[in-house]
């Protein structure tokens, strides 16, 4: 694997995004990672990546605020030039996101719009604006959820929006094929992180219940997901395109 490949990971300061960034570095890929508010945590991830022998930089981004994307990509261009001596990057991982747990009957328009902006409209236009800076032969990895397959009350908005991302992934793969850009989507099952206030990690009842429904007998960990995303950014995965890869340990099969 060439050491001059570069990946842009949104929401890379903690949780799954941090694990993705570190696993990419272990594959010899340098990383631009974004954070929303946790600059200190993001800089810590940058330091860890540098300790692995790769270059890294952290940039602030609100992945739900489309009007800031032009300015963000100006920063990306500066970082590519100054940190990586490059003018383009190779992989975009649309990971940034927040949880929403609300019954269908109780979901407000504000909650709906927030979820839509960060999980669909944001990645849609962020990817669109990234295209001029993305190398031909590179890749895009979107992030979905096991909840598009497993119906869990309280996740109707989140899961429906992630289903939209799964459909978009196939269209992106088809339309970007002329540039040899592969587009796939990874669907984690329930994972122990601080996502959604850490409910899967910290609520023993939820954790035990999910483990009992999972073929592998436990809830997922960040290191069950990061290596999958990193693999999709290697040449070994060159023939995987337009796919939904669920990494859930066999949850609810």
Backbone torsions as a table, in degrees:
resi	resn	phi	psi	omega
1	UNK	NA	128.4	178.7
2	UNK	-63.0	141.2	-178.4
3	UNK	-84.6	-1.5	-177.4
4	UNK	-99.6	11.0	174.5
5	UNK	-73.5	147.2	-177.3
6	UNK	-132.2	134.4	176.7
7	UNK	-117.8	142.6	173.3
8	UNK	-107.2	117.9	-177.7
9	UNK	-114.6	116.6	175.8
10	UNK	-82.8	145.0	-178.2
11	UNK	65.0	45.0	-173.4
12	UNK	-96.4	11.6	-174.8
13	UNK	-85.8	-18.0	-177.1
14	UNK	-160.5	176.0	174.7
15	UNK	58.1	-139.1	-177.3
16	UNK	-63.7	-39.2	-178.9
17	UNK	-61.7	-41.3	176.5
18	UNK	-61.4	-45.2	-179.1
19	UNK	-63.9	-40.0	176.2
20	UNK	-59.7	-47.8	-177.6
21	UNK	-59.6	-43.8	-178.9
22	UNK	-68.3	-38.6	178.7
23	UNK	-69.9	-34.1	173.8
24	UNK	-61.5	-44.1	178.9
25	UNK	-61.5	-38.6	178.3
26	UNK	-65.1	-22.4	176.6
27	UNK	-88.3	3.9	179.5
28	UNK	86.1	20.0	-178.6
29	UNK	-107.9	129.5	176.4
30	UNK	-78.0	160.1	-167.6
31	UNK	-135.2	132.0	160.7
32	UNK	-103.2	121.0	179.3
33	UNK	-118.9	148.7	179.1
34	UNK	-110.8	155.1	174.9
35	UNK	-136.4	155.2	177.8
36	UNK	-91.1	-60.0	-179.0
37	UNK	-126.7	-17.9	-171.5
38	UNK	-90.5	68.2	-176.8
39	UNK	-63.6	-40.7	-179.7
40	UNK	-60.4	-45.0	178.1
41	UNK	-63.6	-40.2	-179.6
42	UNK	-63.6	-42.7	179.2
43	UNK	-66.0	-30.6	174.9
44	UNK	-64.4	-39.3	177.5
45	UNK	-66.6	-40.4	176.9
46	UNK	-57.6	-43.9	179.6
47	UNK	-63.3	-40.4	178.4
48	UNK	-63.6	-40.1	179.6
49	UNK	-65.6	-41.3	178.2
50	UNK	-63.4	-34.7	176.8
51	UNK	-66.2	-23.4	176.7
52	UNK	-85.4	0.5	174.9
53	UNK	92.2	10.6	179.4
54	UNK	-113.4	161.1	176.6
55	UNK	-86.3	152.2	-179.9
56	UNK	-158.1	154.0	174.5
57	UNK	-149.1	148.5	178.8
58	UNK	-113.6	133.2	179.0
59	UNK	-126.7	144.6	179.1
60	UNK	-78.6	137.7	178.4
61	UNK	-154.7	131.8	166.0
62	UNK	-97.2	102.2	-172.2
63	UNK	-68.3	-5.8	178.1
64	UNK	-101.2	-4.3	-173.7
65	UNK	-106.9	90.3	-171.0
66	UNK	-60.5	-33.2	-175.0
67	UNK	-68.6	-13.5	179.2
68	UNK	-91.5	-3.8	-170.3
69	UNK	-69.3	-35.4	178.7
70	UNK	-61.4	-45.4	177.8
71	UNK	-64.7	-37.0	178.4
72	UNK	-61.3	-45.1	-177.2
73	UNK	-72.1	-22.0	169.3
74	UNK	-64.4	-39.9	176.0
75	UNK	-65.7	-39.0	177.8
76	UNK	-60.6	-44.8	179.4
77	UNK	-60.6	-41.5	177.7
78	UNK	-63.4	-44.9	179.5
79	UNK	-63.3	-41.5	178.8
80	UNK	-58.9	-43.8	-178.1
81	UNK	-70.5	-48.2	-170.6
82	UNK	-81.2	-36.6	-175.2
83	UNK	-95.4	-36.8	-171.2
84	UNK	-113.1	-3.9	-176.2
85	UNK	51.1	46.2	-177.7
86	UNK	-135.9	163.7	175.3
87	UNK	-114.6	-9.3	178.3
88	UNK	-141.3	166.8	174.0
89	UNK	-122.2	174.3	-167.5
90	UNK	-110.6	-31.9	-174.3
91	UNK	-136.2	137.3	174.8
92	UNK	-116.9	123.9	177.7
93	UNK	-115.0	109.2	-178.6
94	UNK	-86.0	85.2	-173.5
95	UNK	-105.7	-27.8	-172.3
96	UNK	-55.5	138.1	179.0
97	UNK	-176.5	167.2	177.1
98	UNK	-133.3	160.3	179.2
99	UNK	-87.0	154.3	172.0
100	UNK	-140.6	117.4	178.9
101	UNK	-120.9	102.2	-179.5
102	UNK	-155.8	136.9	176.8
103	UNK	-61.0	149.0	178.5
104	UNK	-51.3	-45.0	-175.9
105	UNK	-67.0	-20.4	-174.7
106	UNK	-106.4	-6.4	-175.2
107	UNK	-68.7	128.8	-179.5
108	UNK	-89.1	161.8	177.3
109	UNK	-62.4	-36.7	178.8
110	UNK	-63.2	-44.9	177.5
111	UNK	-61.3	-43.5	180.0
112	UNK	-60.0	-47.5	-177.4
113	UNK	-65.5	-39.0	178.3
114	UNK	-62.1	-45.8	-179.9
115	UNK	-65.0	-42.4	180.0
116	UNK	-61.9	-42.2	-177.4
117	UNK	-66.1	-44.2	-174.8
118	UNK	-81.4	-29.3	-174.0
119	UNK	-102.5	-14.4	179.8
120	UNK	-133.8	-59.8	-178.1
121	UNK	-61.8	-42.2	178.8
122	UNK	-59.4	-58.4	178.7
123	UNK	-60.1	-34.2	178.9
124	UNK	-58.0	-53.4	-174.6
125	UNK	-82.8	-27.3	174.8
126	UNK	-63.3	-43.8	179.1
127	UNK	-65.9	-42.0	178.2
128	UNK	-57.3	-46.3	-177.9
129	UNK	-74.4	-18.6	178.3
130	UNK	-78.9	-21.2	-170.8
131	UNK	-53.9	-42.0	179.8
132	UNK	-65.2	-21.8	-178.5
133	UNK	-99.8	0.5	-176.6
134	UNK	-96.7	128.0	-179.4
135	UNK	-66.8	141.7	169.1
136	UNK	-59.2	143.9	-177.4
137	UNK	82.2	5.8	179.0
138	UNK	-88.7	-153.1	-177.3
139	UNK	-156.5	156.3	174.5
140	UNK	-124.2	133.6	176.2
141	UNK	-124.5	116.2	174.7
142	UNK	-93.7	160.5	-179.3
143	UNK	-118.8	125.1	177.7
144	UNK	-109.7	-142.4	-177.1
145	UNK	-160.1	148.9	172.0
146	UNK	-59.0	-18.4	-177.0
147	UNK	-70.8	-9.1	172.8
148	UNK	-75.6	-18.6	177.1
149	UNK	-107.2	-37.5	-176.1
150	UNK	-100.2	117.8	-177.6
151	UNK	-84.2	116.5	-177.6
152	UNK	-126.7	109.8	-175.0
153	UNK	-50.9	136.3	-178.1
154	UNK	104.4	-5.7	-176.8
155	UNK	-118.4	21.8	-174.0
156	UNK	-60.5	-43.9	-178.3
157	UNK	-69.2	-51.4	-178.7
158	UNK	-57.5	-48.3	-176.6
159	UNK	-67.7	-38.5	179.5
160	UNK	-64.6	-39.8	179.0
161	UNK	-68.2	-38.8	176.7
162	UNK	-65.4	-33.1	174.9
163	UNK	-63.0	-38.5	175.6
164	UNK	-60.8	-39.0	177.8
165	UNK	-64.7	-35.3	179.2
166	UNK	-65.4	-41.0	177.0
167	UNK	-67.5	-43.8	178.6
168	UNK	-58.0	-39.1	-179.3
169	UNK	-55.6	-43.8	-179.3
170	UNK	-66.7	-39.7	177.9
171	UNK	-66.8	-40.7	177.8
172	UNK	-61.9	-43.2	179.9
173	UNK	-59.8	-42.4	-179.4
174	UNK	-67.5	-45.5	-173.3
175	UNK	-78.8	-22.1	-179.6
176	UNK	-100.4	3.1	-177.5
177	UNK	-61.5	-31.0	-179.5
178	UNK	-63.7	-21.2	176.4
179	UNK	-98.6	6.6	-178.7
180	UNK	58.1	32.7	175.3
181	UNK	-93.6	117.5	178.7
182	UNK	-85.9	141.3	179.8
183	UNK	-130.1	121.3	178.7
184	UNK	-132.4	166.4	179.5
185	UNK	-133.9	131.3	-179.8
186	UNK	-103.8	130.7	-178.1
187	UNK	-114.5	96.2	176.6
188	UNK	-69.8	147.1	166.0
189	UNK	-79.5	-161.9	179.0
190	UNK	-65.9	129.5	-175.2
191	UNK	-126.8	142.3	177.1
192	UNK	-79.4	93.9	172.1
193	UNK	-140.6	-173.9	176.1
194	UNK	-86.5	7.5	176.5
195	UNK	-58.4	136.6	-179.3
196	UNK	63.4	31.8	-179.3
197	UNK	77.3	13.5	177.4
198	UNK	76.5	22.2	-172.3
199	UNK	-62.4	-39.9	179.3
200	UNK	-68.8	-36.2	-178.1
201	UNK	-76.7	-42.4	-167.2
202	UNK	-99.3	-20.8	179.3
203	UNK	-90.7	104.8	-173.8
204	UNK	-61.2	-34.1	-179.0
205	UNK	-66.5	-46.5	177.9
206	UNK	-63.2	-44.5	-178.3
207	UNK	-59.7	-47.5	-178.7
208	UNK	-66.3	-38.2	-179.2
209	UNK	-64.6	-45.8	-179.8
210	UNK	-65.0	-42.2	178.5
211	UNK	-58.2	-37.8	-178.5
212	UNK	-69.4	-21.4	-179.3
213	UNK	-96.6	2.5	-173.4
214	UNK	-109.4	129.7	-176.1
215	UNK	-55.4	-38.3	-178.3
216	UNK	-80.2	-3.8	169.9
217	UNK	79.5	16.4	177.3
218	UNK	-153.9	168.6	173.0
219	UNK	-83.2	151.8	-178.7
220	UNK	-71.0	159.1	176.8
221	UNK	-120.5	157.5	179.5
222	UNK	-52.3	-35.9	-177.4
223	UNK	-74.5	-1.5	170.7
224	UNK	-84.5	-14.6	-174.0
225	UNK	-111.1	-45.7	-177.4
226	UNK	-51.6	-45.7	-179.7
227	UNK	-65.2	-28.3	177.9
228	UNK	-66.7	-46.0	178.6
229	UNK	-63.1	-43.5	180.0
230	UNK	-63.0	-40.7	177.9
231	UNK	-58.1	-41.0	-179.2
232	UNK	-65.9	-13.6	178.1
233	UNK	-99.7	13.8	177.8
234	UNK	-108.5	164.1	179.6
235	UNK	-67.6	-23.2	177.7
236	UNK	-62.5	-23.5	-178.5
237	UNK	-99.4	18.7	-172.1
238	UNK	-62.7	-20.5	-176.5
239	UNK	-103.7	9.3	175.9
240	UNK	-97.9	118.1	-175.9
241	UNK	-151.1	141.2	176.6
242	UNK	63.7	31.1	-175.5
243	UNK	-110.6	147.0	167.3
244	UNK	-98.0	115.9	178.6
245	UNK	-107.4	109.4	177.4
246	UNK	-88.1	129.4	176.9
247	UNK	-119.7	87.3	-173.2
248	UNK	-131.0	4.9	-178.4
249	UNK	67.7	19.9	-177.9
250	UNK	77.6	42.1	-180.0
251	UNK	-73.7	128.6	174.3
252	UNK	57.2	45.8	175.5
253	UNK	-94.4	NA	NA
